[in-house]
Amino acid sequence: MAVSRTAAARPTLGDTHRCPGRQIVAVSDYYVGGVAGAETWLAVAYTADGYDHTAVVDGVGELWTRYEETAARIAVDVPIGLGSTTAPRPNELAARELLGERRDAIVPAPVREAVKKQRYRTAARVHERKTGHELPKAAFESANRTAAMDEFLDAIDEARPVFVEAQPEICYLAFAGEPMADPPNVAGGYAERMRALAEFDRDAPPTVQSVAEATAGNRIPIPAVVDAVALGLTIRPGPGELRSLPVGPPEDERGLEMRYVYRSETPLSEP
């Protein structure tokens, strides 16, 4: 299916689905997995019946413009809910514990004041003053996307119940029952993530192929394609339940829950 940058069609009435802590009546068609890149976002849209289409957009604002009237849920791999004086966030701590040797895949988000800084040295100084911890350079490298998401949700109240944060490594753990052994940018890591997707949904491998083909003309990394499908399968109604890590997540100072969502038959952790 060809990639689209045009506005999505208006929704038809959908079913009722549950997300941890909220009851949402879906009057929309799409369940979207969104992966943020350095220059563009990759969006993979599912309906309750399966994969529907792929879109490449220029940022979270364009993602919202496209799906504002048609998305029941949008799961993104960008931090939602930021600490003000502590780091890592509760969901990051819980995820690192579950992932074991792959714990370094979880990069703690900067605190809100630090995320707005333009230079690493300044951001690191603020983060350390607020939390007592060093700011990983990898966290600063994606801070512009984190800041954009934070500012967007602060400005657009109606987007808050639609957007949720999902960590791909936690999604694969929930699908496969164990953490991935290898990073996503090596052949073994690609193979085990594809296997985890296929075990959860037999249509996932051809969907990955369709999504990859739909991104022609855009320099989208292969791991981003696989991750976007994983997020789409997580947020779309399917086997198991949509769950929260941690259970009963705390809110940040703006009322945003600091959690990852994942889909599984049983919880990954106890309350």
Buried (B, 14 or more C-beta within 10 A) or exposed (E): EEBBEEEBEEBEEBEEBEBBEEEBEBEBBBBBBBBBBEEBBBBBBBBBEEBBBBBBBEBBBBBBEBBBBBBBBBBBBBBBBBBEEEBBBBBBBBBBEBBEEBBEBBBBBBBBBBBBBEEBEEBBBBBBEBBEBEBBEEBBEBBBBBBBBBBBBEEBEEBBEBBBBBBBBBBBBBBBEEBBEBBBEEEEBBEBBBBBBBEBBEBBBEBBEBBBEBBEEEEBBEBBBBBBBBBBBBBBBBEBBBBBBBBEBEEBEEEBBBBBBBBBEEBBEEE
